[in-house]
Amino acid sequence: MTELMIVVIYFMAVIAIGIVSRQRRWGLDDFFVSGRRCSALFVTGSLLATMIGGSATIGMAGLGFTQGLTGAWWLLVGTIGLLFLGFFFARKVREYGLYTLPALLGKQYDRRISLASSILIVIAWLGVIAGQIIAAGKILSALGIGSATLWMVLFSATFIGYVIIGGQDAVIRTDLLQIIIIGLGIFAGAGLLLWHTGGLTALQASLPADRFAFPFSSKFGPMEFATYLFLVGSTYAVGPDMYSRLFCARDARTAKVSVFWAAVVLIPFAFAITIIGVGASSLFPTIQAEQAFPTVARQVFPPLVGGLVIAALVSAVMSSADTTLMSASTILTTDIVKHFKPDLSDKRTITISRWSILVLGIFSLLLALVLKGVISALMFASTIYTCGVILPVIVGFYRKRLKVTATAALAAVIGGGAAGLASKLLGIKYLDLGGLAVAAILLVVVSIIENRRRKLQ
């Protein structure tokens, strides 16, 4: 009952933040990028809260449960991606002063690429949001009250509600609250688990040595690392959610500093979450892998601490769900709807955005009800997005020097995204990395053909 009360209080708190955020005057910058006035503290907190979602708690603890310490790579490749973003792109992204990543592609190339990438991202991000909803169902059903389906519906109603009410300002403010709760819950949970099992040495003695192998193990080798790095890590360097945080920063320096802080803080989170999964495999070897974290919270910790950890898990998935929902709805409104109706007033644009939040949220919930695994849902979405969008964005920063054409970028978005989708639908191993190769080939070949044709004209 204590755990349930803590969760209910948390739900009420985030709704209250949404209501408070609604009290300010609204313009497009306020609703979509929090007025571009966020400090490094808020941007860093929001970046961390966005990254430490369902995949990084429920999913990654499950990886720790099944494969050991190498499960930490799910977040550690994010650190690599963030460092890449900080060194090369963060300042440039903020200086564009836009709302979305597809709008950036439109600046780099033309409106065709902006529209094509917008459609691809909105479709893919339905899977990302669904993954968070699935994770929430797994967490809250561990309370022993109500079914996973019921909790998925209540969870969805909560985060959809406060995003509709408060827009990006509510998302940024709740993210800072959420990362504090997440940090307290995860690090307290990891410490108590190690104390309960007799420390790291005793935990190592109770499990096969391969569970503590790092950086590679029998279940995670160089090829798996490459898949994580290119398909997951690259979304931290070039991602709609990452860029939406940078657009909220007060200036370019704030954006860059925030990225570096987030990269550093992500490392201890990665190992703490994985250790909880490893510990669960010793204490509860017969449970499902993605139930590792909730089971530890309910069975190992005292009620007050267990309630805090459950609230931390809910915060983690909600912080990712609200950001991805806001990103998808902003893209749908500003890059798709306004592509066809450019004369919409600011007031009408915000109204349409609120309706798109509701529609996308409902579709994500329906998708979550038919999908089963957190990691599988997120890998599906990440593969489609990564294969279609990553390379055109990176190359776009150096387009003139590399002589890449807009048609080549459009071909890469469509061809790479289609190859990524095919790899998941057909279940062909490592074809997902092939999708990146398809995008690269199309960028090079189509650019060469177009540039030669122009010389001959």
N, C-alpha and C positions, 0 to 999 in steps of 0.2 A: 504493500500500500504506500510506503514511503517513496518508492521509485515512481509510482504513478503520480503522486502529488507533485514531485519535482518536475516531471515531464509536463504536466498540466500547467504549472506555474511558468515554465519555459515557453510553452505555446502562447500563453497570455502575454508574456513579455514581448515577444517578437511582433505580435499583432499590435501591441501598444506602440512600439517603435514605428510601425507603418502608419498608424493614425497620427502620431506626432509629426512625422515627415510630411503628411498631407497638408498640414496647417500653413506651410510656406506658399508664397506666390509661385506659380508654375510657368516656366518657359520650356522650350525644347531642350536647352542645355541642362536645366534642372532635372527634368524627367529622365533624360537619356544618359547624361554623364555627370550627374550631381553637381551641376554648375561649374565644373572644372576647377574646383577649389579645394580638393582633398590633399591633406598633408601626407608625408611619408608614412606616418603611423597608420592612417586609415587605409592607404593604398597597400602597404605591406600586409596589414591584417586581412584585407579583403582578398589579396592574392593567395595567402596561406589558407584562408577559410574556403576559397574556391577549390584549391588543389587537394585539400584533405577532406575528401568527400566519401561517397560510398565505396569507391574502388580502393581508396587509401585506408579505410578502416575495416569494413566488413570483408571486402575483396582481398586486401593485402594480408589481413590476419589469416584469412583462408589459405593464402599462398604460404604464409609461415607455417601453418598447420600441416600442409601437404609436402612442402619442399624445403622448409627451414629458412635460414638467414638470407638465402638468395632471393627470397620474396621481397626483400627491401628494395631490390632494383626497380620495382614498380614506381616508387617515388624518387629513388636516387637518379634515375634517368631524367626526372623532372628538374633536379638540381643542375644537371649538365645542360639541359635545354634552357633553363633560366640564365645560366652564365653566358650562353651563346646570345640570348636576347639582350642581356645587359651590356655586353661588350660591343655588339654590332648594331642593334636595331632600336633599343628602348627610346633613345633620344629622338631618332628619326620618326618613330611612330607617334610620339606625343606632339612633335612639331607639326604634323599634318593637321591636328586639331579637328578630327572627324568624329563620327559616332561609332562606326563599325569597321571591321576588317574588310568586308566586300567594298565599302566606300573607298578604302585605301587602294584596293585592286583597281577600282575605277579610275583613281588618280594616276596609278602607275601605267595603266593600259588604256581601256575605254569602258563604256557603260555595258557592253556585251559581257565582258568578263565579270563585272560587278554583279550583273543579274544571274549569270550561270553559277557563280560561287555562292550567291545568296541562297538560291534554291537548294544547292547541294548541302550547305551548312544547316539550313533549317530542317531538312530531312534527317541528316545525321544527328543533329542535336536532340531530336525527339528521343533517340536511343539513349543519349547521355542522361537526359532528364529521367527517362524510364528507369535507368540503372539506379539512380538515387532513390526513386520511389520504391523499387524492389528492396534496396538495402534498408530503407525505413521500415518496411513490413517485417523484415527478418529481425530487426532490432526490437521493435515495439511488441511483437508477438511473444518475445522472450519474457515479457512481464507476466505472462500467464493469464491475461485478461483480454478477451476478444481475439478474433482471427487476424492473420496477416493481411487479408484483403480489407477488413474493416480499418485497420491502422493505416494501410496505404491510402485509403480514401480520405481519412481524417488528416493525415500528413499533407496530402495534396491540397486539400481545402485550405489548410493553414498557410502554406508558403505561396500558393496562388493568390490568396486573399491579400496578404500584406504587400506583395509585389504590385498588384493592381492598385492598391490604395496609395502606396508611397513611392513607386517607381525606383529609379536607381539610387536615390538618396536613402530610401529605406533599406535597400540591399547592402549598401556600403556600411551603414550604421549597424545593422544586425550582424554583418560579417565580423565587425570588431568584437562585439559581445560574444559571438559564436566561437571565434578562435581562442578567446580567453577560456571559455568553458571547455573547448576541445583540449587545449593544452593541459589544464588541470586534470581532466578526466583521464587522458591517455598516460601522462607521466606518473600520476598517482596509481593508476591501474597497473602499469608495468612494474613499478616499485613494489606494490603489494603482492603481485603475482610472484616475483622473484623471492620475496620474503616467505610466502606460503610454500614454495617448492624447495626452500632451503638454499637459495642462491643460484648463481649461474653455474657453478661447479656441480652442484647436485643435479641441476636440470640437464647438464651435459651427460652426466653418468646414467640418466634414466632414458636416454634416447640414442639412436644410432649416430655415430660420429658425422655422417654425411649431412645431418640436419644443421650442423654448425660450420659446414664448409663454406668458404667465401673467398673470392668472388664467384667461383663456379662450383657446381656439384654435379652428381650423376643425373639429377633432374633438371638442371639449368646450365646449359653450356653456352659457348660463344654465339651460336646461331640464335638461341633464344634471347641472348643479350642484344644482338643486333636487331631483332624484331622489336623488342621493347624500346630500344634507343630511337629507331627511326619511326616507328608507328605511334609510340606514346610520348617519348621524350621530345620529339619534334613539335608536338602540339603545345608545349610550354614555350618554345621559341617563337612559334607562329600559331597563335590560337585566338579565336574570337573573344573568349573570356579573358585571357591575359591582356589583350589589346584594349578591351573595354575598360579594364582597370586603369591602364596607362592613360587613356583619354580623359579619365576623371582627375588625374594628377594636376596640381596647380601649375607645374611647369616641367620642362624636359629633364632638369636635374633631379627633381623629386621622383619622376618616373624611373630613372636609371638607378638611383639609390635604393628605391623600394624593391626593385627586382633583385639586386644583390643581397639585400637583407633577407628576402624570402628564400633565396637559394641556399643561404647558410642555415637558416632555421629549419629548413625542410629535412636536413640530414638526421638530427636526433629523433624527429618524428618518425622517420622511416624505420629506424632500428627499434624504437619503443613499440610501435604497432606490431612489427614482425615478431618480437620477443613474446608478446601476448599470444600470438597464434602458435608459436613453438611451445609455449607453456601449456596451452590448451590441449595440444596433441599428446602431452605427457599425462595430464590429469583426466582428460575425457577423450580417449582415443576412438570411441565409437560414434561420436557425433558427426554431423555434416560439417565440412570444412568452413563454410561461410556462416555457421552458427558459433564459431569459436569465440569471438569477442563477446557477443551477448551472453553466452553460456558462462563464461568466466565472470562477467559482471554480476550475474544472478546467483551463481553457485559458490563463488569464492569470496567475494567481498561482503562486508557488513552492509545492511540496507542503505545507510546514508551514502557511503562511498559508491555502492552499486547504483544508486539513483543518480549520483553525479556522473558516473561513467556512462550510464544509459543516456543521460541528457547530453553528454559530450558526443556520443555516437549520433544521436538525433541532430545535434548542432552541425556535425560534420556533413551529414548528407543534405541537410536543409540548406546549408551555406552554398553547397555546389548546385543544388537544385534551383535556388533562387537566381543565382548568377547566370546559369545556362539558360533558364527560362527568360530572363531579362535580355540576354544577348540574342536569343532566337527571335523574340518578339520585336526587338529593335530592328534587327535585320529584315524581318518580314515587313515591318511598317515603312522604314526609311529607304530600303534598297529594293523592295519588290513592289509594294503598293504605290509608293511615290514615284517609282520608275514609270508607271503607267498613268499616275495622276499627280504630276509635279506641282500643281497649283493648290494643293491642300493647305488650308490655314493651319497655324500652329495648334490651335485648340482642337481642330478636327483630327490632326495627326495624333495628338495625345489620346483622344477618344478611341481612335482605331487601334492604337497600340494597346490600350487597356483590354479591348475586345480580343486582340490577338493573343495576349497573355492568357486569357481565359480559354480560348480555343486550343492553343498549343498545350496548355496544362492538361486539359481533358484528354486530348489525343495521347499525350505521354502517359497518363494514368491508364488508359485502355491498353496501350502497348505494354506497359509494365505488368498488367494482369495476364498477358499471354506469354511473356518471357519468363525465364526461370533464374538465370545466374547473373550476378552483378558484373563480374569480369567479362563474361561472354557478351553481355549487352553493350558494355563500354568499348570492348575491342571491335565489335561490329561497327559502331559509330566512328571510332577513331580511325579505322582502316579506310573507310570511305572518304572521310575528310582529309586525312593525311595524303593519300594517293592523289587526290584531286587538287588540293589547294596549297600545300606547303611550298613546293618548288616554285610555282609561279610568283608567290609573294616574295620569297627570298631573292629570286632572280630579278624581280621588279625593282628592288632597291638599286640594282646596278644595270638596269635595262639598256641605257644608251651605250655603256662601255661594252656590254656583251652582244649588242645588236639583236635583242630578242623582240619579235614582233607581237602585236596584240593578237593576231590570229593564232600564232603559235601558243600563246598563253591560254587562249580559249580552247584549243585542241587538247592541251595538257589537262585543263580542269575537267573537261568532259571525258577524255580518254582515260586519264588516271583514275578519276572517280569511278568510272564504269568498271575498270579492271579491279579496283578494290572491292566493289560490290560483288563482282563475279567470284572473287576469291573466297568471300564469305558464304555466298549462296551455294557454290559448288563444293566448298570444303576442301580446296586444294592447298596442301601445306606449302608455305612460303611463297605462294602466288601473291600474297599481300605485299611482300617486298617487291615483287615483280611489277605491281601497280606503280610504285615509285619510278621504276625503270621505264615503264611505258610513258609516264609523264615527262621524264628527262629526255627520252628519245624524240617525243613529239615537239618539245621545246626547241631542240637542236635542229631537227630535220626540217620542220615547217619554217623556222626562221631562215635557214640557209636557202630554201626554195624561194621564199618571198623576197629576200634580199637580192638574190641573183636575178629574179624576174624584174625587180625595180631597176636594176642596172641596165637591163636590156631594153627598157622602155625609153 
